Amino acid sequence: MTGRDATLVGALLDHRYLVTGLLARGGMSTVYRGMDTRLQRPVAIKVMHQQYAADRSWAQRFQREALATARLQHPNVVGVYDQGVDYRGDQAHAFLVMELVDGGTLRDLLDERGALPPALAVSITEQVLAGLAAAHRAGLVHRDVKPENVLLGHGAGHTEDPGQGSVKVVDFGLVRAIAGAGTTSSSVILGTVAYLSPEQVETGEASERSDVYSTGLLLYEMLTGKPAFSGDTALSVAYQHVNTDVPSPRAMNPEIPAVLDELVVRATRRDPRLRPKDAAEFLTELRRARAEAGLPVVPVPAVPPPNGGDPSADATVPAMNPVRVPSPKDTLLQSSVLRDARPPADTASSRPRRIAPLRVAWWSAVALLVAGLVAVGVWVFVQAGSTVQVPDLAGMTRDRATQALQTAELQAKFVEQRHNTIAPGLVIETRPAAGTEAQAADPATVR
């Protein structure tokens, strides 16, 4: 039972919580179905991966965040009942015991239906904002609002009809706890890149207005069926958050009420000062927009859990994997490059045009340098689920280096650079350095 593939099914954690089945596995934790043998109630048990539990400072921060979250009681927030560390031999398993929500996620609903009717999208968003508003009043910021963290359970909270669902937000505080593992909050980017606010991309800092931005992106995706920003790499998405306004949902679907369209645009302004100040203000404005548009309150559909509800199914959730962070100086450099560099070009448009060779080489170097900085210079939580070792490419030709990186499941990004002793056409070095760990599918800069 080691690493992220460990299974604890059948184990009794902390002499109390019986692990009965596997629910989901992700990049920083594995979620199990369990039973509180003392209170005889079903629970969900989130077990953090070993690399976090072994860090004493992280464990202390994890405990503080769990205690703060446990005090947050609201119908639209998944309850946290307990936390602890279970020791088995030389292994420590840090875990959270949470309310078990039988059902799927907003991501499951979007995958099944695509764009949702405006009335349903607003009904879901209102419940998300109600949970976030309670957190904001308690001084908590979620930092990672996304469809995977919005659970659509069966017949709880707002309805007695088992065919209807309730909306609950999960994972308050976990991203903040992960960020505390050997670094400071000012030097990391927190959250999943598709839903990050511009300030999280640039500085790693998050506030209530950051949660407002992410929730605005949720509403955008529910109304249009597509995320506001997408790209082949985390870099291209992060670039858009910083440099591009979220488009009008009505540009995708003219049937969306204008007042709702305007609110989405306001909630996702790049300047945090132009957004609603917190979830409560956003909720007030959303209810006003609902009334003006004449949208009815509609029940949220119950979404079945992944894999037909089989608790032993190995359901994979999007991973959130940290990458080593830079010094504050490097973080400022990264932010400046993200603001000023051109967006990554696609293959067809990246062919050199007939302009000064020095200018072509300079822009190529900037684009590739940005890719390296975003991949290895900040904490970006992406949907790659594993890490790989960067191979030693020194002295290889371009073709051989490309093949070696593909074998290692890394993307090749080449930068031309003169060297006094190494012949042209051969690799000088890689970034990240050979032998270090990198996220699968991330770009590796080759010089």
Stockholm file with secondary structure:
# STOCKHOLM 1.0

chainA/1-447         MTGRDATLVGALLDHRYLVTGLLARGGMSTVYRGMDTRLQRPVAIKVMHQQYAADRSWAQRFQREALATARLQHPNVVGVYDQGVDYRGDQAHAFLVMELVDGGTLRDLLDERGALPPALAVSITEQVLAGLAAAHRAGLVHRDVKPENVLLGHGAGHTEDPGQGSVKVVDFGLVRAIAGAGTTSSSVILGTVAYLSPEQVETGEASERSDVYSTGLLLYEMLTGKPAFSGDTALSVAYQHVNTDVPSPRAMNPEIPAVLDELVVRATRRDPRLRPKDAAEFLTELRRARAEAGLPVVPVPAVPPPNGGDPSADATVPAMNPVRVPSPKDTLLQSSVLRDARPPADTASSRPRRIAPLRVAWWSAVALLVAGLVAVGVWVFVQAGSTVQVPDLAGMTRDRATQALQTAELQAKFVEQRHNTIAPGLVIETRPAAGTEAQAADPATVR
#=GR chainA/1-447 SS CCGGGCCCTTCEETTTEEEEEEEEECSSEEEEEEEETTTTEEEEEEEECHHHHTCHHHHHHHHHHHHHHHTCCCTTBCCEEEEEEEEETTEEEEEEEEECCCEEEHHHHHHHHSSCCHHHHHHHHHHHHHHHHHHHHTTCCCSCCCGGGEEEEESCSSCSCTTEEEEEECCTTHHHHHHTSSSCGGGCCCSBGGGCCHHHHHHSCCCHHHHHHHHHHHHHHHHHSSCSCCCSSHHHHHHHHHHSCCCCHHHHCTTSCHHHHHHHHHHTCSSGGGSCSSHHHHHHHHHHHHHHHTCCCCCEECCCCGGGGCTTSCCBCCCCCCCCCCCHHHHHHHHHHHHHSCCCCCTGGGSCCSSCHHHHHHHHHHHHHHHHHHHHSSCCBCSCCCEEECCCCTTCBHHHHHHHHHHTTCEEEECCCCCSSSCTTBCCCEESCTTSEEETTCEEEEC
#=GC SS_cons         CCGGGCCCTTCEETTTEEEEEEEEECSSEEEEEEEETTTTEEEEEEEECHHHHTCHHHHHHHHHHHHHHHTCCCTTBCCEEEEEEEEETTEEEEEEEEECCCEEEHHHHHHHHSSCCHHHHHHHHHHHHHHHHHHHHTTCCCSCCCGGGEEEEESCSSCSCTTEEEEEECCTTHHHHHHTSSSCGGGCCCSBGGGCCHHHHHHSCCCHHHHHHHHHHHHHHHHHSSCSCCCSSHHHHHHHHHHSCCCCHHHHCTTSCHHHHHHHHHHTCSSGGGSCSSHHHHHHHHHHHHHHHTCCCCCEECCCCGGGGCTTSCCBCCCCCCCCCCCHHHHHHHHHHHHHSCCCCCTGGGSCCSSCHHHHHHHHHHHHHHHHHHHHSSCCBCSCCCEEECCCCTTCBHHHHHHHHHHTTCEEEECCCCCSSSCTTBCCCEESCTTSEEETTCEEEEC
//
